[in-house]
Amino acid sequence: MAATAFIILAAGIGSRMASDQPKVLHRAGGRSLLGHVLSAVKALDPAEVCVVVGPEMDAVANEAQSIVPNARTVVQTERNGTAHAANMAKDELSDFDGTIVVMFGDGPLITSETLSELVSVVNGDADMALLGFEAADPHGYGRFIIENGSLVAIREEKDASAVEREITLCNSGVTATSANILWPLLARVGNDNAQGEYYLTDLVELAAGDGLKVAHTVCSEDEVQGVNSRAQLAQIEARLQDRYRARAMAGGATLIAPETVFLSHDTEIGRDVMIEPNVVALGGVRIGDGAVVRAFSHLEGAEIGPGCIVGPYARLRPGTRLAKGAKVGNFVEIKNAQLEQGSKVNHLTYIGDARIGEGANIGAGTITCNYDGFNKHFTDIGKNAFVGSNSALVAPVKIGDGAFVGSGSVVTRDVPEDALALARGRQEERPGWAARFRALQ
């Protein structure tokens, strides 16, 4: 693809979002709306990316640069319409002479394939190309006005005639043209319209009036849905989840009740994985081939190795790494810990900042006491060690290979290899005490 630059319009605040956060930073599918857009753009290896933000939107600029490190940002201090916003990028792109795509930052479903197709039309025989869609309900959208097969104008809802409002081929807001066409046309856009704003859509009529060829491509309505409310954000989330679930199943995973499983944009799921209902996988989760994630488990920043079994009702927090065949059972929470091959943590246990050696078994109710109120400390449990139920391991502490910790122990010192550690009070019985006590009541 020829050299391409992208101008991302991200200055909108989203008044209907009822939020103090810029609209494009709201998240769906584990990523900001802007992040999704920039990821689609980044896949095309753009020569330049310029994001137009509003005042005091440093967080938007930081988000853009976290995904596209060389992205530039410009501030639109006065919101005078989309053409005005696009023109804010002129100085930043003054040395660029290739194709420029102008698009919005709140349309997270758009794909790199759709953008590539649009650019290819401009790189072919068209001077300008716009992305359109057939709207189920066109109300509120700008309509494509086509004459003799060419796009000659876009009519906004408030400026459209009754006949034009019947048109269902609508504008997505994505426009591609060469730099030497874009900047002169933007300078000629006026604000003689119902809103008193400078519309990017006026470029079409200006270009057609100059005898330039204006073409269009079409995508699905879903792909170019924007976000202006919390309800629309929820719709976007649902569509992203459908994509992620379909991708997982196409890759060989079984989702018993896919509509109840929630994944992130970066979730990696191997072949022959079984995921039971009501599982949530947030960012940074990898699940190896043949693993089973049982119902109501919550995963984040965790790597689950091949053949592992997790859950039900397990919580794996960031930094968790399960080697091949490890097992994590019901009501177990693990954070920043490594479970080596074949190790087991099956019931009602918290493991944090720890290593569990190969083949080790951790009994129900065990806790690694990793936090002293100021700092985190490490617990190291060796190969084939056994920790009895209801034990507390006060870090920093090391349990040697093959060692055995008796149930109910509070371990505060290292336990040598193959040793037995008992750290509990001696049991005492007093015959007849209970009967005498009841007689006194």
N, C-alpha and C positions, 0 to 999 in steps of 0.2 A: 504494500500500500504506500502511495506517495506520502510525503511529509504532511502530517495532519496536526492541527492544534485544536484544543477544546477550550471553550469558554463555558464554565459552569456557573449558572446564576443561582446563588445561595443566600441572598440577602433577606429573603422572606422570614418573618417572625412567627407566622402561623397563629394569628389571634384566636382562632377557634380551637387551638390546642390547649388553651387555658394553662399556659406553662411559662416559666421564666427562662426556659432553655430555647435556643434557636431551633426552628422547626427541623432543619436538616440533621440535627444531632440526635433527634429521637431515634430509638433503636427498634429494629425488627430483625429477626433471624440472627441475633447475636452481633449485629453490626449497625452502625448509624446509617440513616438513609443516604447521606452523602457518601459514606464508605462504600455502599453497594454501587452507586453510580460511578465513583472513581475506579472501583475494581473492574467494572466493565470497560471503562476508558483505558485503564492501564494495560489491559490485555491486548490492545491495539498498538502498543509501543508508540505513543504520541510524541511528537517533537516538543510540544509545549502544552502545558495545562495551566489555565488561569481561572481562579475561583473568585467570583465577585461576592463580597460579603457586606453586611451592614455594619454600622458603627458599633464598636465595643463587642466585636465577634471574634476575638482572638482565639477562642476555643474552636471555632470553625476552621480558621487558618491552620491551627495545630493539627486538627483532625485530617485535613487535606494533605498536609505534609507527612503525616504518619503513614499514609498510603502511597502517595506519589511524592517522594522526597524533594523533587525539584519543582513542585507546583508553586506557582506565584499566586499572590492574593492582592486584590485591589478593593478599596472600600467605596461603596456607593452611599454617600452621605445623605443625599436627597433621593427619595424613591419616586422617580418620575416615569416609571414604566420600564418594560423589558428592553426596548431599544436603547433607552438611556443606560440601563445596566450593562448591556453588551458593549456599548461604546466606551465604558469605563476601562475596558481591557486594551484599548487601542495603543496606549503608550507602552504597555508591557509587551505587546506583540508587534511593535512597529517594524522590527527587522524580519518578521516572518512573512514569507510570500507563498505559502502552500494553501491547502484547504483548511478552512476553519469551521468547526461544528459548534453551534451555540445550543445549549440544552439546560434543563433545570436540574437542581440538586436534590429534589424530593421525589424522584421517580425510580425507586430502587429495583424494579423488576426488569428494567431494560437490559438487553443482552449485547455483548460485544458483536455478535453476528449481525444483529439488526443495524447497529451503528456502522459496521463495515460495509454492509450492503448500501446504505445511504451514501457513504463517502464514495463508493465505487461508481455511483451514478454521476456524481460531480466530476470524478476523475475520468469519466467517459465523455459523453457528448453534451451534458447539461451544464449550464452556468450556475444553477442553484437547484437544490433538491430539499424537499421537506418530508418529514415522516408523518403519515396520517394513519387514521384508524376508523373503522366503521363502528359508530357508537350505537349501542342499544337505545339509549336516550340521549340525543344530542344537545339537550338543553344546557346552556352555559358554556358550550364549547365554540371556538371559532370554526366556521364552515369553509371547506375548500370550494372555491369557485373555479370550475374547469370549463374551458371553451376549446373546442377542436383538439381535445386530448392534452392540452397544456394547462397548467395551473396559472391562473391570471390574477387571483386575489384571495385573501382570507378575510371573511367577514365576521367580526366579533358579534356575540349574541345581541348586545344592546344596539348595535349599528345595522343589524341584518334586517332585510325586508321579510315579509310574511312568507314569500316563496323561498327565500334563502334559508329561512329557519327550518324548512322541511328537509334540507340536505342532511344526510347522516355521515358523510365522509368528513371527518373532523381533524383539526390540527392537534398534534401531540406537543408542540412547542420545541421540536428538534429541527434545526435548520443547518444546512451545510452549503457553503459557497467558498469561492477563493477570496483571499485577503484583499486582492486588488478590486474586487467587486463589493465586499462587505463594507469597508470603511467609507467609501464615497456614498453608498446608499444610506448608511446610518446617518450621515450628516444631513441628508435630505428628508428624513422622517419628521413629520409634523405632529402636532397634538390636537388637531381639529376633529375631535371625536367625543362621544358621550362622557368619557372618563377624564378628558383633558390630559391624557398621558401619551407618551411616545411608544407606540406599539412596534414590537419586532415584526409582527405579522404584516406591517405595511411594506416591508421589503419586497414582498411578492409582487404587489401591484406596481411598485417603482421599477423593479427588474423587468416585468412584462412590458411596461410602457417604454422601456429602453430597447425593446426587441430582444432581450435575453431569453434563453430557453430555461423555463422553470419546470422541473419534473417533480415527481413525488414517489415515495415507496409506502407500502402499507404493512403494518404489523397488527397484532391482536390488541384489543382495547385493554385487556389486563396488563399487557407489558408496559404500557405508558401511563398507568394510573398513578397520579400524584397523591400527596397526603396534605390535607388541610384540616383534619379533625382527628380526634382519638378514635372515632369509629372507623375512619378510613385507615388509620394506622393498624387497627385490628384486622381489617380486611387484607392489608399487605402482609401482615404476619401469617395469616392463614394461607395465602398463596405461596409464600416462601416455604412454609412447612410442607405444603403439597409437593413442591419441587424437591426438597431435601429427602422426604420419605420415598418419593419415586426413584431418586438417584440411589438411595441405599438399597432398595429392593432390586433395582436393575443390576446392582453390583453383587447380588447374591445373598443379601441378608433377608431374614424372615422377620417381619413386624406383625405380630399376631393381631393387634388392633392399631393399625397405623395412625388413625385419627387421634389417638391418645398419646402418641409419642412425639416429643418436641426436641428438635435438633438445632444445631447452630450451623452457620454458613461453612465453618471449617471442620465439622465433625467428619471423622474418617471411620468407616465401618467396613470390615473385611468380609470375606466370603463365608457362608454358612454360619453367620452370627444369628443368634436368636434373641430378639428383644420382646419382652412381654409387655403388657399394657402399662400405661401411666409411668413411663420412663422419661426423664428430662436430662438432656445432654447439653450443657452450656458450652462456652468456648473452650477450645483446646482439648477436645476429647478424641482419643484414638482407640478403636476396639479391634482387636486382632481376630484372625480367622478362627471360626468355631467357638468363639466365646458365647456365653449366655448371660444376659442381663435380665434379671427377674423383676417382677412388677414393683412399681413405686420406688424405684431407685433414682437418685439424684447425682449427676456426674458433672464435674467441672475441672478442667485442666488436668485430666487424668489419662493415663495410658494403661489400657487393659490388654494383657498379652493373649496369645493364642490359647484356646481351651480353658480360659478362666471362667469361673462362675461368680457372679456378683448379685447379691440381694437374695430375697426381696427386702425392700425397705433399707437399702444401704445408701450411705452418702460418701462419695469419693470427692475430696476437695483438691484444690490445686497442689501439684507436686506429687500426687500419688502415682506409683508405678508398680503394676502387677506383672510379674514374670509368668512364663508359660505354666498353666495349670494351677495357678494360685486360686484360693477360694476366699471370698468375703461374704459372710452370711447376713442374716436379718438383724436390723438395728445396730449395724456397725458403722462407725464413722472413722475415716482415715484421711489424714492430712500430711502432705510433704513426707511421705514414707515409701520405702521400697519393700515390696514383698517378693522374695525370691522364689524360684521354681518350686511348685508343689506345697508352698506354705499355706496355712489355714488360719483364718480369723473368723470364726463362724457365728458368734452370738454376742450381742449386747456389749460391744467393746469399743473403746476409743484408742486409736493408735495415731500418734502425732510425732513428727520429727524422729523417725525411727527407721531401722533396718530389721526386717524379719528374715532370718536365714532360710536357706533351702530346707524344705521338709519340716520346718518348725510348726508347732501347734499352739495357738493362743486360746486359753479357755474363756468361757463366758464371763462377762463382767470385768474383764481386765482393763486397766487404764495405764497408759504411759503418762506420767505426771511431768509434762515437758515444760511447763511455764512456772517460774518462781515469782511472778508478779512484776518482773522487770525484763527478764531474758528467757529465750527458748533454749532448751538443752536436749541433747541427743540420747536416744536409747538404742543400744545395739544388741540384738538377740541372735544368737548363733545358729548354725546348722543343726537341725534335728532337736533343737531345744523344746522343752515342754513347759508352758506356763499355766499353772492351775487356775481354776475359776476364781473370780473375785479377788484378783491380785492387783496391787498398785506398784508400779515400777517407777521409782522416783529418780528422774534423770538429773545429771548424767549418770548412766549406769550401763554396765555390760553384762549380758548373760551369755556364758561361754557355750561353745558347741556341745550338744548332748546334755546340757544341764537341765535340772528339773526344779521348778519352783512350786512348792506346795500351795494348795488352794488357800486363799485368804491371807496371803503374805503381803507385807509392805516391805519391798526390797529397796534398800538405800545404799548397799555396797555391791561391788562387782561380784558375780558368781562364777567360779572357775569352771572349766570344761568338766562335764560328766559329774558335777557335784549336785547335791540336794540342798536347796535353800529353804529354810522354814523361818518365817519372821512373823509369828503370831503368839498370843498368850496361850499358856497351857490350859487345857480344859480341866475343870474341876467338877465333881459330882458330890452332892450332899444328900444321902438317902433319906427319904421321908420328909424333906423340907417342904415340898409343895402341899402335902396333906396338912401339915401343921400350919402353914400359912393360910390355907383356906379356912381352917377351923377358927382362926382368929378374926375372920371377917364378920 
